[in-house]
Amino acid sequence: MLGRTPIVGVMSDPVVDAARATGFDVDVVPCDPDLADTAAFCEAYGYGLDQSANAIVVVGKGDPRLYVCCLVLATTRLDVNGVVRKRLGRKKASFASADETAEMTGMQIGGVTPYGLPAGLPIWIDGRVMACERVIVGGGSRDRKLLVPPTSLAALPGAEVVDALAVSVS
């Protein structure tokens, strides 16, 4: 893979600290911020969409609003109005806006990752992600991604593997 850099030389920050805390091998993959969106990143850096996962913040409408970070492969579509909405126990759910996502996570779209999220924010990982040997996820900012074994994602506090969280689009 192009651009792989061991995580060892990276300065400490909440995302890197959370990735290191899992105890699994994690590589930082630098990227051009203009190429941070999944399809552009995969094409430019030689990763397959089937080994790239998107972290998506979803909000369950109601009082109080409920939030969850969902992680799904780029070859799938998050089942927001089915599985996610039902698991949140809400009549309505939707993708959080870019502003809401940034406020909730401290990360911009294109860099959102399950690592370093605020305590108490649940992380739901589609079961298909766990079938990958290694998966590329956001790095907390648009200038990097993280290449990780899925077991490191499942080891995060508040993480839960959910079968059929997403549906195939291929």
Secondary structure, DSSP 8 states (H G I E B T S, - for coil): -TT-EEGGGS---HHHHHHHHTTS--EEEE--GGG-SHHHHHHHHT--GGGBEEEEEEEE-SSS-EEEEEEEETTEEE-IIIIIHHHHT-S-EEE--HHHHHHHHS--TTT--STT--TT--EEEEGGGGGSSSEEEE-SSTTEEEEE-HHHHHTSTTEEEETTSEEE--
